[in-house]
Amino acid sequence: MWSPMIQSVSSSIQVFVELLGDKFLPLAMALSTVGVATMAFIQMAREIFPIRRKFHEFQARRWFDQTAAHVQEPEVLEAWKKAGLTPPDPAKAFHQLVRLTTAGDAGAVLSLEIEQLAGQMAAASRVAVDSPSAGPDFLHCLAAYAYPADLADVEKTRTVYASLSKEDQAAAAEARARVQHFIQRSIDGFQVSVSRRWKFWHHIASLAIGFAIVLAALSQRRKEWGMAGAVLISIVAAFVAPVSKDLVAALQQLRKK
């Protein structure tokens, strides 16, 4: 009783799937081509123009500005003054970062992947902690969220550490560890933030380029689609194009079954 019905349903679904594949496979393949062209265009632009370098420079300067602004908040600034600390200059902090990482070659360090850039910042931070005079503004920006008293202890006890009592040495070591912890968390936050923004703008760029490619193609037959229709189709196609490669593979698999 149930067998003929099941076979009928199965056959109907199979026919529908095959029809779906026949109808949509050409469209999916066209969108896949758009996706490939979009990624190729973005990669070419990244190779020709210093996009990553400029993006990282903007984000680094922005981040130093934000950390310096945090220190300028009334309560924080008062605590820094009590500890005898000087608020950081974000512009100087950026230049000290470049000097401590690549001896002044900004392009070399800023063109790195964000993970490598964060690693270089971490290495530079260790130099700054060991020798605060090498990058005071850089250090103060990195440690903007650390306890001011701990940061002051790190700077004051560095040169007299050997002459301190064991109790004072232990206290200085604990203060240094707390400062380094805040510095590492600060660098991690910078890395996560920049990575998220890079992916976001990469996605926006791919959508914009995909939209432009499809709209240019449809403009050849504008009378058939109309301007509003062409724009709408281009918007949808721009969102679908990045995943159309997987869609083509799925439709081809369905046709084989």
C-alpha positions in Angstrom: 0.0 0.0 0.0 2.7 2.5 1.0 5.3 1.3 -1.4 3.7 2.8 -4.6 3.1 6.1 -2.8 6.7 6.3 -1.5 8.0 5.6 -5.0 5.7 8.2 -6.5 6.8 10.8 -4.0 10.5 9.9 -4.5 10.2 10.0 -8.3 8.4 13.4 -8.1 11.2 14.9 -5.9 13.9 13.4 -8.1 12.3 15.0 -11.2 11.9 18.3 -9.4 15.5 18.3 -8.3 16.8 17.5 -11.8 14.7 20.3 -13.2 16.0 22.6 -10.5 19.5 21.7 -11.4 18.9 22.2 -15.1 17.3 25.6 -14.6 19.7 27.1 -12.0 23.0 25.5 -12.8 23.8 28.0 -15.6 22.9 30.9 -13.3 25.0 29.5 -10.5 28.0 29.0 -12.8 27.7 32.6 -14.0 27.6 33.9 -10.4 30.6 31.7 -9.6 32.5 33.4 -12.4 31.5 36.8 -10.9 32.8 35.6 -7.5 36.1 34.5 -8.9 36.5 37.7 -10.8 35.7 39.7 -7.7 38.3 37.9 -5.6 40.9 38.2 -8.4 40.2 42.0 -8.6 40.6 42.4 -4.8 43.8 40.3 -4.8 45.2 42.4 -7.7 44.4 45.6 -5.9 46.1 44.4 -2.7 49.2 43.5 -4.7 49.4 46.8 -6.6 48.4 49.3 -3.9 49.5 49.4 -0.2 46.0 48.7 1.1 47.0 46.6 4.0 49.8 49.0 5.1 47.5 52.0 5.0 44.7 50.1 6.8 47.0 49.0 9.6 48.5 52.5 9.9 45.1 54.0 10.2 44.0 51.4 12.8 47.2 51.7 14.8 47.0 55.5 15.0 43.4 55.3 15.9 44.1 52.7 18.6 46.9 54.9 20.1 44.5 57.9 20.0 41.9 55.9 21.9 44.3 54.6 24.6 45.8 58.1 25.1 42.3 59.5 25.4 41.5 56.9 28.1 44.5 58.3 30.1 43.1 61.8 29.8 39.8 60.9 31.5 39.7 62.9 34.8 39.9 60.0 37.3 42.6 58.1 35.3 44.6 61.3 34.7 44.5 62.1 38.4 45.8 58.6 39.3 48.6 58.9 36.7 49.7 62.2 38.2 49.7 60.8 41.7 51.9 57.9 40.4 54.3 60.4 38.8 53.5 59.2 35.2 53.4 61.3 32.1 50.3 60.8 29.8 51.3 59.4 26.4 51.5 61.2 23.1 49.7 59.0 20.6 51.7 60.3 17.6 55.0 59.6 19.4 53.8 56.2 20.4 53.2 55.3 16.8 56.7 56.4 15.7 58.2 54.6 18.7 56.4 51.4 17.7 57.9 51.6 14.2 61.4 52.3 15.6 61.3 49.5 18.1 60.0 46.9 15.6 61.9 47.7 12.3 64.2 50.6 13.2 62.0 53.1 11.4 60.8 51.1 8.3 57.0 51.6 8.7 56.2 49.8 5.5 57.9 46.6 6.6 56.0 46.2 9.8 52.6 47.6 8.7 52.4 45.4 5.6 52.5 42.3 7.8 49.4 40.1 8.5 47.7 41.3 11.6 48.9 38.2 13.6 52.5 39.0 12.7 52.0 42.7 13.4 50.6 41.9 16.9 53.6 39.6 17.4 56.0 42.4 16.5 54.1 44.7 18.9 54.5 42.2 21.7 58.2 41.9 21.1 58.5 45.7 21.1 56.6 45.9 24.3 59.1 43.7 26.1 61.9 46.0 25.0 59.9 49.0 26.2 59.3 47.3 29.6 63.0 46.5 30.0 64.0 50.0 28.8 61.2 52.5 29.4 63.2 55.3 27.9 63.3 53.5 24.6 59.6 54.0 24.0 57.9 55.8 26.9 54.8 56.9 25.0 54.5 53.5 23.3 54.7 51.8 26.7 52.2 54.1 28.3 49.7 53.6 25.5 50.1 49.8 25.8 49.7 50.0 29.6 47.0 52.6 29.6 44.6 50.2 31.4 47.2 48.9 33.9 47.3 50.1 37.5 49.3 53.4 37.5 51.1 52.4 40.7 52.3 49.2 39.1 53.5 51.0 35.9 55.3 53.5 38.1 57.0 50.7 40.1 58.1 49.1 36.8 59.8 52.3 35.7 61.3 53.2 39.1 62.6 49.8 40.2 64.2 48.8 36.8 67.6 50.4 37.5 67.7 49.7 41.3 66.2 46.2 41.2 69.4 44.4 42.3 69.8 46.7 45.4 66.2 46.0 46.6 65.4 43.7 49.5 63.9 40.3 48.7 60.4 41.6 49.7 60.7 44.6 47.5 62.0 42.5 44.6 59.1 40.2 44.9 56.7 43.2 44.9 58.4 44.7 41.9 58.2 41.4 40.0 54.5 41.1 40.8 53.9 44.6 39.6 55.9 43.9 36.4 53.8 40.7 35.8 50.6 42.6 36.2 51.7 45.4 33.8 52.8 42.8 31.2 49.4 41.0 31.6 47.6 44.2 30.8 49.9 44.9 27.9 49.3 41.5 26.3 45.5 41.8 26.7 45.7 45.3 25.1 47.7 43.9 22.1 45.2 41.0 21.8 42.3 43.4 21.8 44.0 45.4 19.1 44.5 42.3 17.0 40.9 41.1 17.4 39.6 44.6 16.6 41.7 45.1 13.5 41.1 41.6 12.2 37.3 42.0 12.5 37.4 45.4 10.7 39.6 44.0 7.9 37.2 41.1 7.3 34.2 43.5 7.4 35.7 45.9 4.8 36.9 43.0 2.7 33.3 41.7 2.6 32.0 45.1 1.8 34.5 45.5 -1.1 33.6 42.1 -2.5 29.9 43.0 -2.4 30.5 46.3 -4.1 32.7 44.8 -6.9 30.3 42.0 -7.4 27.4 44.4 -7.7 29.3 46.6 -10.2 30.2 43.5 -12.4 26.6 42.2 -12.5 25.1 45.7 -13.1 27.5 46.3 -15.9 26.5 43.0 -17.5 22.8 43.7 -17.1 23.1 47.2 -18.4 23.7 45.7 -21.9 20.0 44.7 -21.8 18.6 47.5 -19.6 15.4 47.8 -21.6 14.5 44.2 -20.7 15.2 44.5 -17.0 14.7 48.2 -16.3 17.1 50.1 -14.2 15.4 49.2 -10.9 15.3 45.6 -11.8 18.9 45.5 -12.8 19.9 47.1 -9.5 17.8 44.7 -7.5 19.2 41.7 -9.3 22.8 43.0 -9.0 22.3 43.4 -5.2 21.1 39.8 -4.8 23.8 38.5 -7.1 26.5 40.3 -5.2 25.5 38.5 -2.0 25.1 35.1 -3.7 28.3 35.3 -5.8 30.8 34.5 -3.0 29.1 31.2 -2.2 28.0 30.3 -5.7 31.0 28.0 -6.1 29.6 25.7 -3.5 26.2 26.1 -5.0 27.5 24.9 -8.4 29.1 21.9 -6.8 25.8 21.0 -5.0 23.7 21.4 -8.2 26.1 19.3 -10.2 26.0 16.6 -7.5 22.2 16.6 -7.7 22.2 16.1 -11.4 24.4 13.1 -11.1 22.0 11.3 -8.7 
